[in-house]
Amino acid sequence: MVHKTDKYLLTDVNHLRRIKFAQFRSQIPALVVLALAIIMNSIFPTNNRLFYDIALIIAILAVAAYILIGLCYRYRQRIPLPPENALVSPVQGKIAYIRRNDDNTLINIHKSLFDRVELRSPHSSAFLDNGVIQFETPGGKAYIRLNFKKPYWFSEPDFTTGNLIGMVTGSGSCTISLPGKVSLNLKTGDNIDAGETIWENLNSLNPDISHSLDD
């Protein structure tokens, strides 16, 4: 069930727990190494400077790894409520390219290691088919393909526009394929957030009357 306020779309707490659990599992090796460093420091006498220094370095590296892994699992508990029929970005990242031809418009969004892990529904009519997000537009079917090592989809996700439907960790990209030539207010190099509007009203996404602004 999707929870909303007048201004915000709220994330299901069960989804947030899944993200935190995945984060904790990834941090376990760092915690194990930290524990070994503490054990080393307690076993060897303090006058043995070499082992003390080694244990200290290992402990510092383990703490640093723990923090860095935590930064790789950032997310938001709420986002601004998207317009009712908007097309929104499924991931946070930077526009790597926008390419157009007579058949389609491709928008590639590159997610860096430290961008948020949120994977959000691009539109309320979207659905998942063999790992590809699909939805209808006035010009035909649109597709979103993910290029990540292991995307994680929540069970029976609610595809309300902007709702959290899964998570993507690490660096990767997604490519949005829209039918026809479509003009956009985006350009290569722009930063975009998961759930941020790409097009205000999907019903007005008509490639027959659109003109390229970013060729």
C-alpha positions in Angstrom: 0.0 0.0 0.0 1.3 3.4 -1.0 1.2 6.2 1.6 1.0 9.9 0.6 0.6 13.3 2.2 -0.4 16.5 0.4 3.3 17.1 -0.6 5.2 13.8 -0.2 5.2 10.2 -1.3 6.2 8.0 1.6 8.3 4.9 1.4 6.9 1.6 2.8 8.8 0.8 6.0 9.1 -2.8 5.0 11.0 -1.8 1.9 13.3 0.4 4.1 13.9 -2.6 6.4 15.0 -4.7 3.4 17.5 -2.1 2.3 18.9 -1.8 5.8 19.2 -5.6 6.1 21.0 -5.7 2.7 23.3 -3.0 4.0 24.0 -4.9 7.2 24.8 -8.1 5.3 27.3 -6.2 3.1 28.9 -4.7 6.2 29.4 -8.0 8.0 32.9 -8.7 6.5 34.1 -5.3 7.8 32.8 -6.1 11.3 34.5 -9.5 11.3 37.8 -7.9 10.3 37.4 -5.2 13.0 36.7 -8.0 15.6 39.9 -9.8 14.5 41.9 -6.6 14.8 40.6 -6.1 18.4 41.4 -9.8 19.2 45.0 -9.3 17.8 45.5 -6.3 19.9 44.3 -8.1 23.1 46.4 -11.3 22.4 49.7 -9.7 21.7 51.5 -7.6 24.4 51.4 -3.8 24.1 55.2 -3.8 24.0 55.1 -5.6 20.7 54.9 -2.5 18.5 54.8 -4.3 15.2 51.6 -6.3 15.9 50.0 -3.3 17.6 50.5 -1.2 14.5 49.3 -3.9 12.2 46.1 -4.4 14.4 45.6 -0.6 14.5 45.9 -0.3 10.7 43.5 -3.2 10.1 41.0 -1.7 12.5 41.1 1.7 10.8 40.6 0.1 7.4 37.7 -2.0 8.7 36.0 1.1 10.1 36.5 3.0 6.9 35.1 0.1 4.8 32.1 -0.1 7.2 31.4 3.6 6.7 31.9 3.5 2.9 29.5 0.5 2.5 26.9 2.4 4.5 27.2 5.4 2.1 26.5 3.0 -0.8 23.1 2.2 0.6 21.6 5.7 1.0 17.9 6.2 0.5 15.1 8.6 1.3 12.1 7.9 3.5 10.0 10.3 1.4 10.1 12.2 -1.9 8.2 15.1 -3.3 4.8 13.8 -4.7 5.2 13.5 -8.5 2.5 15.0 -10.8 -0.3 12.5 -11.2 0.5 11.3 -14.8 4.2 12.2 -14.9 7.0 10.1 -16.2 9.8 10.1 -13.6 13.4 8.8 -13.4 13.7 5.3 -11.9 17.2 5.9 -10.5 19.5 8.7 -9.3 22.4 9.6 -11.5 23.7 11.7 -14.3 22.4 11.9 -17.9 25.1 10.1 -19.9 23.5 10.7 -23.3 20.3 11.5 -25.1 20.1 10.0 -28.6 17.3 10.4 -31.1 16.3 8.9 -34.4 13.0 8.5 -36.3 12.1 5.4 -34.3 12.9 6.3 -30.7 14.6 8.5 -28.1 17.1 6.9 -25.8 17.9 8.5 -22.4 20.8 6.8 -20.6 21.2 7.6 -16.8 24.5 6.6 -15.2 24.4 5.8 -11.5 27.6 6.1 -9.5 28.7 4.0 -6.6 27.5 6.5 -4.0 24.2 7.5 -5.7 21.1 6.3 -3.8 20.0 2.7 -4.2 16.4 3.7 -4.8 14.7 2.0 -7.8 11.4 3.8 -8.4 8.4 3.2 -10.6 8.5 5.5 -13.7 4.8 5.6 -14.2 1.6 4.1 -12.6 0.9 2.1 -15.8 4.4 0.4 -15.7 4.9 -3.3 -15.3 7.9 -5.7 -15.2 8.5 -8.3 -17.9 11.7 -10.4 -17.9 13.6 -7.7 -16.0 12.5 -4.9 -18.4 10.1 -2.1 -17.2 7.5 -1.4 -19.8 4.6 1.1 -20.1 2.4 2.6 -22.8 2.6 6.1 -24.2 0.5 7.8 -26.9 3.2 7.0 -29.4 3.6 3.3 -28.5 5.3 1.2 -25.9 8.3 2.5 -23.9 11.0 0.4 -22.2 13.4 0.8 -19.4 16.4 -1.5 -19.3 18.7 -1.8 -16.3 22.4 -2.4 -16.6 23.3 -3.4 -13.0 25.1 -6.5 -11.7 22.1 -7.6 -9.6 19.0 -5.4 -9.4 16.7 -6.3 -6.5 13.0 -6.2 -7.0 10.6 -6.1 -4.1 7.9 -8.8 -4.0 4.7 -7.7 -5.8 5.7 -4.0 -6.1 3.2 -1.3 -6.3 3.9 0.7 -9.5 2.4 3.9 -8.4 4.4 6.7 -10.0 7.6 7.3 -7.9 7.0 4.4 -5.5 9.9 2.4 -4.4 9.9 -0.9 -6.3 13.4 -2.2 -5.7 17.0 -1.3 -5.2 20.2 -1.1 -7.3 23.6 -1.1 -5.6 26.9 -0.2 -7.0 27.5 1.7 -10.3 25.5 1.0 -13.4 23.0 2.6 -15.7 19.5 2.5 -17.0 18.3 3.3 -20.5 14.8 4.7 -21.1 13.6 4.1 -24.7 10.7 6.3 -25.7 8.9 5.9 -29.1 9.7 8.5 -31.7 11.7 11.8 -31.5 10.8 13.5 -28.2 11.9 16.9 -27.0 13.0 17.1 -23.4 14.1 19.7 -20.9 17.1 17.5 -20.0 20.5 17.5 -21.5 23.7 15.4 -21.3 25.5 15.9 -18.0 22.4 16.9 -16.0 22.0 15.3 -12.6 18.6 13.6 -12.0 17.1 12.1 -8.9 15.0 8.9 -8.6 11.4 10.0 -8.8 12.3 13.3 -10.5 10.0 14.3 -13.3 11.2 13.6 -16.9 7.9 14.5 -18.5 5.0 16.3 -16.8 2.1 14.4 -18.4 2.6 11.1 -20.3 -0.6 11.7 -22.3 1.0 14.7 -24.0 4.1 12.7 -24.9 3.4 12.8 -28.6 6.5 12.2 -30.8 4.6 13.3 -33.9 4.7 17.0 -32.8 7.9 16.9 -30.7 11.1 18.5 -32.0 14.6 17.8 -30.8 16.3 20.2 -28.4 19.4 18.2 -27.8 20.6 16.7 -31.1 
